[in-house]
Structure formats: structure tokens, C-alpha cells
Amino acid sequence: MAILKVIEVLANSEKSWEDATKKAVKQASKSVKNIRSVYVQEQSASVTDGEVTEFRVNVKITFEVK
């Protein structure tokens, strides 16, 4: 039986929500091993002068505890 743990991570990107999600996983993997999945809980964006300037995600990252 595997024991899994979930952490919540916030990340942002100037490109896309997908890029922000990838950044969240990449940064979390520096200190968390055995990442199994990522769940995008929320998406938002900053707007300046009618243009989207930043994409933000709130993700839940699941990893196995050894």
C-alpha cells in the first residue's frame, strides 16, 4: 500500500496556465520526490490595459511518501 501526500502550490507565468503548472511541478520537484500527479485547482490571470499580463495557477501536487 502506498501512502500519498498532497501539497498546495501557487505559481505564475507570463506565457500560459500550462507553463505556470509546469513551473509549479518543476519547483516542487527540487524538494519533493516521487511526484505522482498534479491537479489544477484554480486558474486566474492579471490584466493590464486590456491585455492578459500574467497567468496564475493554484495546484495540488500528489507525491508518494516512502
PDB file of N, CA, C and O in Angstrom, chain B, residues numbered from 101:
ATOM      1  N   MET B 101       0.842  -1.172   0.000  1.00  0.00           N
ATOM      2  CA  MET B 101       0.000   0.000   0.000  1.00  0.00           C
ATOM      3  C   MET B 101       0.891   1.241   0.000  1.00  0.00           C
ATOM      4  O   MET B 101       1.814   1.349   0.808  1.00  0.00           O
ATOM      5  N   ALA B 102       0.617   2.159  -0.894  1.00  0.00           N
ATOM      6  CA  ALA B 102       1.373   3.405  -0.972  1.00  0.00           C
ATOM      7  C   ALA B 102       0.697   4.470  -0.122  1.00  0.00           C
ATOM      8  O   ALA B 102      -0.530   4.532  -0.043  1.00  0.00           O
ATOM      9  N   ILE B 103       1.504   5.302   0.507  1.00  0.00           N
ATOM     10  CA  ILE B 103       0.996   6.440   1.253  1.00  0.00           C
ATOM     11  C   ILE B 103       1.290   7.683   0.433  1.00  0.00           C
ATOM     12  O   ILE B 103       2.436   7.944   0.067  1.00  0.00           O
ATOM     13  N   LEU B 104       0.245   8.443   0.149  1.00  0.00           N
ATOM     14  CA  LEU B 104       0.381   9.627  -0.679  1.00  0.00           C
ATOM     15  C   LEU B 104       0.091  10.871   0.152  1.00  0.00           C
ATOM     16  O   LEU B 104      -0.721  10.841   1.077  1.00  0.00           O
ATOM     17  N   LYS B 105       0.764  11.958  -0.191  1.00  0.00           N
ATOM     18  CA  LYS B 105       0.568  13.230   0.475  1.00  0.00           C
ATOM     19  C   LYS B 105       0.285  14.281  -0.591  1.00  0.00           C
ATOM     20  O   LYS B 105       0.750  14.162  -1.725  1.00  0.00           O
ATOM     21  N   VAL B 106      -0.480  15.313  -0.226  1.00  0.00           N
ATOM     22  CA  VAL B 106      -0.834  16.374  -1.158  1.00  0.00           C
ATOM     23  C   VAL B 106      -0.373  17.707  -0.583  1.00  0.00           C
ATOM     24  O   VAL B 106      -0.599  18.007   0.589  1.00  0.00           O
ATOM     25  N   ILE B 107       0.282  18.507  -1.437  1.00  0.00           N
ATOM     26  CA  ILE B 107       0.645  19.868  -1.059  1.00  0.00           C
ATOM     27  C   ILE B 107       0.011  20.838  -2.042  1.00  0.00           C
ATOM     28  O   ILE B 107      -0.266  20.483  -3.188  1.00  0.00           O
ATOM     29  N   GLU B 108      -0.211  22.045  -1.596  1.00  0.00           N
ATOM     30  CA  GLU B 108      -0.796  23.076  -2.447  1.00  0.00           C
ATOM     31  C   GLU B 108       0.302  24.062  -2.830  1.00  0.00           C
ATOM     32  O   GLU B 108       1.061  24.524  -1.978  1.00  0.00           O
ATOM     33  N   VAL B 109       0.378  24.381  -4.127  1.00  0.00           N
ATOM     34  CA  VAL B 109       1.429  25.248  -4.639  1.00  0.00           C
ATOM     35  C   VAL B 109       0.803  26.311  -5.544  1.00  0.00           C
ATOM     36  O   VAL B 109      -0.099  26.020  -6.329  1.00  0.00           O
ATOM     37  N   LEU B 110       1.290  27.536  -5.422  1.00  0.00           N
ATOM     38  CA  LEU B 110       0.872  28.629  -6.295  1.00  0.00           C
ATOM     39  C   LEU B 110       2.015  28.949  -7.247  1.00  0.00           C
ATOM     40  O   LEU B 110       3.178  28.961  -6.841  1.00  0.00           O
ATOM     41  N   ALA B 111       1.693  29.207  -8.508  1.00  0.00           N
ATOM     42  CA  ALA B 111       2.734  29.537  -9.492  1.00  0.00           C
ATOM     43  C   ALA B 111       2.168  30.505 -10.523  1.00  0.00           C
ATOM     44  O   ALA B 111       0.954  30.639 -10.676  1.00  0.00           O
ATOM     45  N   ASN B 112       3.084  31.182 -11.231  1.00  0.00           N
ATOM     46  CA  ASN B 112       2.653  32.129 -12.257  1.00  0.00           C
ATOM     47  C   ASN B 112       3.561  32.041 -13.481  1.00  0.00           C
ATOM     48  O   ASN B 112       4.673  31.517 -13.422  1.00  0.00           O
ATOM     49  N   SER B 113       3.053  32.567 -14.583  1.00  0.00           N
ATOM     50  CA  SER B 113       3.809  32.580 -15.837  1.00  0.00           C
ATOM     51  C   SER B 113       3.302  33.721 -16.706  1.00  0.00           C
ATOM     52  O   SER B 113       2.130  34.091 -16.639  1.00  0.00           O
ATOM     53  N   GLU B 114       4.174  34.265 -17.505  1.00  0.00           N
ATOM     54  CA  GLU B 114       3.760  35.285 -18.470  1.00  0.00           C
ATOM     55  C   GLU B 114       3.261  34.644 -19.767  1.00  0.00           C
ATOM     56  O   GLU B 114       2.680  35.328 -20.609  1.00  0.00           O
ATOM     57  N   LYS B 115       3.484  33.325 -19.936  1.00  0.00           N
ATOM     58  CA  LYS B 115       3.115  32.621 -21.178  1.00  0.00           C
ATOM     59  C   LYS B 115       1.703  32.040 -21.148  1.00  0.00           C
ATOM     60  O   LYS B 115       0.860  32.385 -21.975  1.00  0.00           O
ATOM     61  N   SER B 116       1.451  31.120 -20.145  1.00  0.00           N
ATOM     62  CA  SER B 116       0.182  30.386 -20.151  1.00  0.00           C
ATOM     63  C   SER B 116      -0.047  29.698 -18.811  1.00  0.00           C
ATOM     64  O   SER B 116       0.848  29.626 -17.969  1.00  0.00           O
ATOM     65  N   TRP B 117      -1.268  29.193 -18.631  1.00  0.00           N
ATOM     66  CA  TRP B 117      -1.566  28.408 -17.434  1.00  0.00           C
ATOM     67  C   TRP B 117      -0.783  27.104 -17.455  1.00  0.00           C
ATOM     68  O   TRP B 117      -0.336  26.626 -16.412  1.00  0.00           O
ATOM     69  N   GLU B 118      -0.618  26.534 -18.632  1.00  0.00           N
ATOM     70  CA  GLU B 118       0.156  25.297 -18.757  1.00  0.00           C
ATOM     71  C   GLU B 118       1.603  25.518 -18.309  1.00  0.00           C
ATOM     72  O   GLU B 118       2.170  24.689 -17.597  1.00  0.00           O
ATOM     73  N   ASP B 119       2.186  26.617 -18.721  1.00  0.00           N
ATOM     74  CA  ASP B 119       3.559  26.927 -18.326  1.00  0.00           C
ATOM     75  C   ASP B 119       3.646  27.161 -16.814  1.00  0.00           C
ATOM     76  O   ASP B 119       4.609  26.734 -16.177  1.00  0.00           O
ATOM     77  N   ALA B 120       2.664  27.826 -16.248  1.00  0.00           N
ATOM     78  CA  ALA B 120       2.641  28.047 -14.797  1.00  0.00           C
ATOM     79  C   ALA B 120       2.558  26.710 -14.053  1.00  0.00           C
ATOM     80  O   ALA B 120       3.199  26.533 -13.017  1.00  0.00           O
ATOM     81  N   THR B 121       1.774  25.776 -14.579  1.00  0.00           N
ATOM     82  CA  THR B 121       1.651  24.449 -13.966  1.00  0.00           C
ATOM     83  C   THR B 121       2.980  23.706 -14.036  1.00  0.00           C
ATOM     84  O   THR B 121       3.404  23.089 -13.059  1.00  0.00           O
ATOM     85  N   LYS B 122       3.631  23.767 -15.184  1.00  0.00           N
ATOM     86  CA  LYS B 122       4.936  23.117 -15.325  1.00  0.00           C
ATOM     87  C   LYS B 122       5.963  23.716 -14.374  1.00  0.00           C
ATOM     88  O   LYS B 122       6.781  22.994 -13.805  1.00  0.00           O
ATOM     89  N   LYS B 123       5.922  25.030 -14.202  1.00  0.00           N
ATOM     90  CA  LYS B 123       6.839  25.689 -13.270  1.00  0.00           C
ATOM     91  C   LYS B 123       6.584  25.241 -11.826  1.00  0.00           C
ATOM     92  O   LYS B 123       7.525  25.049 -11.057  1.00  0.00           O
ATOM     93  N   ALA B 124       5.318  25.079 -11.469  1.00  0.00           N
ATOM     94  CA  ALA B 124       4.972  24.628 -10.116  1.00  0.00           C
ATOM     95  C   ALA B 124       5.549  23.240  -9.847  1.00  0.00           C
ATOM     96  O   ALA B 124       6.127  23.000  -8.787  1.00  0.00           O
ATOM     97  N   VAL B 125       5.393  22.332 -10.799  1.00  0.00           N
ATOM     98  CA  VAL B 125       5.900  20.969 -10.638  1.00  0.00           C
ATOM     99  C   VAL B 125       7.420  20.963 -10.610  1.00  0.00           C
ATOM    100  O   VAL B 125       8.024  20.267  -9.793  1.00  0.00           O
ATOM    101  N   LYS B 126       8.038  21.728 -11.489  1.00  0.00           N
ATOM    102  CA  LYS B 126       9.499  21.769 -11.546  1.00  0.00           C
ATOM    103  C   LYS B 126      10.083  22.295 -10.241  1.00  0.00           C
ATOM    104  O   LYS B 126      11.052  21.741  -9.723  1.00  0.00           O
ATOM    105  N   GLN B 127       9.496  23.360  -9.713  1.00  0.00           N
ATOM    106  CA  GLN B 127       9.996  23.932  -8.464  1.00  0.00           C
ATOM    107  C   GLN B 127       9.757  22.980  -7.290  1.00  0.00           C
ATOM    108  O   GLN B 127      10.638  22.802  -6.449  1.00  0.00           O
ATOM    109  N   ALA B 128       8.577  22.373  -7.230  1.00  0.00           N
ATOM    110  CA  ALA B 128       8.274  21.444  -6.134  1.00  0.00           C
ATOM    111  C   ALA B 128       9.187  20.230  -6.181  1.00  0.00           C
ATOM    112  O   ALA B 128       9.557  19.699  -5.134  1.00  0.00           O
ATOM    113  N   SER B 129       9.560  19.777  -7.381  1.00  0.00           N
ATOM    114  CA  SER B 129      10.390  18.572  -7.508  1.00  0.00           C
ATOM    115  C   SER B 129      11.817  18.783  -6.988  1.00  0.00           C
ATOM    116  O   SER B 129      12.564  17.819  -6.820  1.00  0.00           O
ATOM    117  N   LYS B 130      12.191  20.026  -6.736  1.00  0.00           N
ATOM    118  CA  LYS B 130      13.510  20.297  -6.157  1.00  0.00           C
ATOM    119  C   LYS B 130      13.594  19.838  -4.702  1.00  0.00           C
ATOM    120  O   LYS B 130      14.674  19.504  -4.214  1.00  0.00           O
ATOM    121  N   SER B 131      12.456  19.823  -4.014  1.00  0.00           N
ATOM    122  CA  SER B 131      12.472  19.408  -2.612  1.00  0.00           C
ATOM    123  C   SER B 131      11.544  18.228  -2.317  1.00  0.00           C
ATOM    124  O   SER B 131      11.632  17.624  -1.248  1.00  0.00           O
ATOM    125  N   VAL B 132      10.661  17.900  -3.252  1.00  0.00           N
ATOM    126  CA  VAL B 132       9.713  16.797  -3.059  1.00  0.00           C
ATOM    127  C   VAL B 132      10.003  15.730  -4.105  1.00  0.00           C
ATOM    128  O   VAL B 132      10.060  16.026  -5.299  1.00  0.00           O
ATOM    129  N   LYS B 133      10.185  14.507  -3.667  1.00  0.00           N
ATOM    130  CA  LYS B 133      10.460  13.399  -4.590  1.00  0.00           C
ATOM    131  C   LYS B 133       9.196  12.553  -4.779  1.00  0.00           C
ATOM    132  O   LYS B 133       8.238  12.660  -4.013  1.00  0.00           O
ATOM    133  N   ASN B 134       9.217  11.732  -5.792  1.00  0.00           N
ATOM    134  CA  ASN B 134       8.135  10.778  -6.081  1.00  0.00           C
ATOM    135  C   ASN B 134       6.797  11.450  -6.387  1.00  0.00           C
ATOM    136  O   ASN B 134       5.747  10.973  -5.956  1.00  0.00           O
ATOM    137  N   ILE B 135       6.835  12.565  -7.138  1.00  0.00           N
ATOM    138  CA  ILE B 135       5.589  13.233  -7.522  1.00  0.00           C
ATOM    139  C   ILE B 135       4.821  12.325  -8.471  1.00  0.00           C
ATOM    140  O   ILE B 135       5.368  11.813  -9.447  1.00  0.00           O
ATOM    141  N   ARG B 136       3.548  12.137  -8.166  1.00  0.00           N
ATOM    142  CA  ARG B 136       2.693  11.248  -8.964  1.00  0.00           C
ATOM    143  C   ARG B 136       1.735  12.001  -9.886  1.00  0.00           C
ATOM    144  O   ARG B 136       1.474  11.561 -11.005  1.00  0.00           O
ATOM    145  N   SER B 137       1.205  13.148  -9.411  1.00  0.00           N
ATOM    146  CA  SER B 137       0.231  13.864 -10.232  1.00  0.00           C
ATOM    147  C   SER B 137       0.117  15.316  -9.788  1.00  0.00           C
ATOM    148  O   SER B 137       0.560  15.706  -8.708  1.00  0.00           O
ATOM    149  N   VAL B 138      -0.498  16.099 -10.671  1.00  0.00           N
ATOM    150  CA  VAL B 138      -0.784  17.498 -10.351  1.00  0.00           C
ATOM    151  C   VAL B 138      -2.233  17.773 -10.753  1.00  0.00           C
ATOM    152  O   VAL B 138      -2.674  17.372 -11.830  1.00  0.00           O
ATOM    153  N   TYR B 139      -2.962  18.456  -9.883  1.00  0.00           N
ATOM    154  CA  TYR B 139      -4.354  18.803 -10.115  1.00  0.00           C
ATOM    155  C   TYR B 139      -4.467  20.322 -10.097  1.00  0.00           C
ATOM    156  O   TYR B 139      -4.138  20.957  -9.094  1.00  0.00           O
ATOM    157  N   VAL B 140      -4.923  20.901 -11.186  1.00  0.00           N
ATOM    158  CA  VAL B 140      -5.095  22.353 -11.243  1.00  0.00           C
ATOM    159  C   VAL B 140      -6.425  22.688 -10.573  1.00  0.00           C
ATOM    160  O   VAL B 140      -7.501  22.377 -11.083  1.00  0.00           O
ATOM    161  N   GLN B 141      -6.312  23.328  -9.421  1.00  0.00           N
ATOM    162  CA  GLN B 141      -7.498  23.654  -8.635  1.00  0.00           C
ATOM    163  C   GLN B 141      -8.131  24.969  -9.088  1.00  0.00           C
ATOM    164  O   GLN B 141      -9.351  25.063  -9.215  1.00  0.00           O
ATOM    165  N   GLU B 142      -7.299  25.981  -9.330  1.00  0.00           N
ATOM    166  CA  GLU B 142      -7.805  27.285  -9.749  1.00  0.00           C
ATOM    167  C   GLU B 142      -6.885  27.899 -10.801  1.00  0.00           C
ATOM    168  O   GLU B 142      -5.680  27.651 -10.821  1.00  0.00           O
ATOM    169  N   GLN B 143      -7.483  28.701 -11.668  1.00  0.00           N
ATOM    170  CA  GLN B 143      -6.723  29.473 -12.647  1.00  0.00           C
ATOM    171  C   GLN B 143      -7.203  30.916 -12.558  1.00  0.00           C
ATOM    172  O   GLN B 143      -8.392  31.182 -12.381  1.00  0.00           O
ATOM    173  N   SER B 144      -6.257  31.841 -12.684  1.00  0.00           N
ATOM    174  CA  SER B 144      -6.616  33.254 -12.744  1.00  0.00           C
ATOM    175  C   SER B 144      -5.580  33.968 -13.598  1.00  0.00           C
ATOM    176  O   SER B 144      -4.558  33.390 -13.965  1.00  0.00           O
ATOM    177  N   ALA B 145      -5.852  35.221 -13.908  1.00  0.00           N
ATOM    178  CA  ALA B 145      -4.924  35.995 -14.728  1.00  0.00           C
ATOM    179  C   ALA B 145      -4.957  37.455 -14.301  1.00  0.00           C
ATOM    180  O   ALA B 145      -5.979  37.964 -13.840  1.00  0.00           O
ATOM    181  N   SER B 146      -3.818  38.115 -14.466  1.00  0.00           N
ATOM    182  CA  SER B 146      -3.729  39.552 -14.242  1.00  0.00           C
ATOM    183  C   SER B 146      -3.916  40.248 -15.580  1.00  0.00           C
ATOM    184  O   SER B 146      -3.432  39.775 -16.608  1.00  0.00           O
ATOM    185  N   VAL B 147      -4.621  41.376 -15.560  1.00  0.00           N
ATOM    186  CA  VAL B 147      -4.884  42.123 -16.781  1.00  0.00           C
ATOM    187  C   VAL B 147      -4.413  43.559 -16.593  1.00  0.00           C
ATOM    188  O   VAL B 147      -4.707  44.196 -15.581  1.00  0.00           O
ATOM    189  N   THR B 148      -3.676  44.060 -17.585  1.00  0.00           N
ATOM    190  CA  THR B 148      -3.224  45.449 -17.590  1.00  0.00           C
ATOM    191  C   THR B 148      -3.558  46.060 -18.942  1.00  0.00           C
ATOM    192  O   THR B 148      -3.183  45.517 -19.981  1.00  0.00           O
ATOM    193  N   ASP B 149      -4.258  47.180 -18.933  1.00  0.00           N
ATOM    194  CA  ASP B 149      -4.635  47.882 -20.169  1.00  0.00           C
ATOM    195  C   ASP B 149      -5.333  46.963 -21.165  1.00  0.00           C
ATOM    196  O   ASP B 149      -5.069  47.036 -22.365  1.00  0.00           O
ATOM    197  N   GLY B 150      -6.215  46.106 -20.682  1.00  0.00           N
ATOM    198  CA  GLY B 150      -6.991  45.228 -21.554  1.00  0.00           C
ATOM    199  C   GLY B 150      -6.247  44.023 -22.075  1.00  0.00           C
ATOM    200  O   GLY B 150      -6.769  43.306 -22.929  1.00  0.00           O
ATOM    201  N   GLU B 151      -5.036  43.773 -21.586  1.00  0.00           N
ATOM    202  CA  GLU B 151      -4.235  42.628 -22.029  1.00  0.00           C
ATOM    203  C   GLU B 151      -3.884  41.734 -20.844  1.00  0.00           C
ATOM    204  O   GLU B 151      -3.574  42.224 -19.758  1.00  0.00           O
ATOM    205  N   VAL B 152      -3.936  40.434 -21.057  1.00  0.00           N
ATOM    206  CA  VAL B 152      -3.509  39.493 -20.014  1.00  0.00           C
ATOM    207  C   VAL B 152      -1.991  39.588 -19.894  1.00  0.00           C
ATOM    208  O   VAL B 152      -1.270  39.440 -20.882  1.00  0.00           O
ATOM    209  N   THR B 153      -1.514  39.836 -18.677  1.00  0.00           N
ATOM    210  CA  THR B 153      -0.075  40.010 -18.466  1.00  0.00           C
ATOM    211  C   THR B 153       0.546  38.882 -17.653  1.00  0.00           C
ATOM    212  O   THR B 153       1.763  38.697 -17.669  1.00  0.00           O
ATOM    213  N   GLU B 154      -0.292  38.124 -16.941  1.00  0.00           N
ATOM    214  CA  GLU B 154       0.250  37.040 -16.115  1.00  0.00           C
ATOM    215  C   GLU B 154      -0.828  35.989 -15.882  1.00  0.00           C
ATOM    216  O   GLU B 154      -1.979  36.313 -15.590  1.00  0.00           O
ATOM    217  N   PHE B 155      -0.434  34.726 -16.018  1.00  0.00           N
ATOM    218  CA  PHE B 155      -1.319  33.596 -15.761  1.00  0.00           C
ATOM    219  C   PHE B 155      -0.938  32.998 -14.409  1.00  0.00           C
ATOM    220  O   PHE B 155       0.245  32.826 -14.114  1.00  0.00           O
ATOM    221  N   ARG B 156      -1.936  32.683 -13.591  1.00  0.00           N
ATOM    222  CA  ARG B 156      -1.674  32.133 -12.258  1.00  0.00           C
ATOM    223  C   ARG B 156      -2.450  30.838 -12.067  1.00  0.00           C
ATOM    224  O   ARG B 156      -3.582  30.697 -12.529  1.00  0.00           O
ATOM    225  N   VAL B 157      -1.814  29.895 -11.376  1.00  0.00           N
ATOM    226  CA  VAL B 157      -2.480  28.638 -11.046  1.00  0.00           C
ATOM    227  C   VAL B 157      -2.288  28.317  -9.575  1.00  0.00           C
ATOM    228  O   VAL B 157      -1.272  28.652  -8.965  1.00  0.00           O
ATOM    229  N   ASN B 158      -3.284  27.663  -9.033  1.00  0.00           N
ATOM    230  CA  ASN B 158      -3.229  27.089  -7.696  1.00  0.00           C
ATOM    231  C   ASN B 158      -3.368  25.590  -7.935  1.00  0.00           C
ATOM    232  O   ASN B 158      -4.424  25.122  -8.362  1.00  0.00           O
ATOM    233  N   VAL B 159      -2.301  24.835  -7.660  1.00  0.00           N
ATOM    234  CA  VAL B 159      -2.310  23.404  -7.970  1.00  0.00           C
ATOM    235  C   VAL B 159      -2.133  22.565  -6.712  1.00  0.00           C
ATOM    236  O   VAL B 159      -1.586  23.027  -5.710  1.00  0.00           O
ATOM    237  N   LYS B 160      -2.601  21.339  -6.782  1.00  0.00           N
ATOM    238  CA  LYS B 160      -2.367  20.359  -5.733  1.00  0.00           C
ATOM    239  C   LYS B 160      -1.443  19.295  -6.332  1.00  0.00           C
ATOM    240  O   LYS B 160      -1.754  18.694  -7.360  1.00  0.00           O
ATOM    241  N   ILE B 161      -0.315  19.076  -5.678  1.00  0.00           N
ATOM    242  CA  ILE B 161       0.663  18.110  -6.145  1.00  0.00           C
ATOM    243  C   ILE B 161       0.646  16.917  -5.205  1.00  0.00           C
ATOM    244  O   ILE B 161       0.779  17.061  -3.989  1.00  0.00           O
ATOM    245  N   THR B 162       0.479  15.726  -5.793  1.00  0.00           N
ATOM    246  CA  THR B 162       0.425  14.493  -5.025  1.00  0.00           C
ATOM    247  C   THR B 162       1.733  13.747  -5.195  1.00  0.00           C
ATOM    248  O   THR B 162       2.236  13.593  -6.307  1.00  0.00           O
ATOM    249  N   PHE B 163       2.290  13.274  -4.052  1.00  0.00           N
ATOM    250  CA  PHE B 163       3.534  12.517  -4.102  1.00  0.00           C
ATOM    251  C   PHE B 163       3.497  11.368  -3.111  1.00  0.00           C
ATOM    252  O   PHE B 163       2.771  11.396  -2.117  1.00  0.00           O
ATOM    253  N   GLU B 164       4.302  10.356  -3.412  1.00  0.00           N
ATOM    254  CA  GLU B 164       4.353   9.168  -2.564  1.00  0.00           C
ATOM    255  C   GLU B 164       5.361   9.372  -1.439  1.00  0.00           C
ATOM    256  O   GLU B 164       6.481   9.831  -1.664  1.00  0.00           O
ATOM    257  N   VAL B 165       4.948   9.027  -0.236  1.00  0.00           N
ATOM    258  CA  VAL B 165       5.833   9.078   0.924  1.00  0.00           C
ATOM    259  C   VAL B 165       6.460   7.707   1.094  1.00  0.00           C
ATOM    260  O   VAL B 165       5.750   6.711   1.234  1.00  0.00           O
ATOM    261  N   LYS B 166       7.773   7.648   1.081  1.00  0.00           N
ATOM    262  CA  LYS B 166       8.482   6.365   1.214  1.00  0.00           C
ATOM    263  C   LYS B 166       8.787   6.063   2.668  1.00  0.00           C
ATOM    264  O   LYS B 166       9.378   5.027   2.973  1.00  0.00           O
TER     265      LYS B 166
END
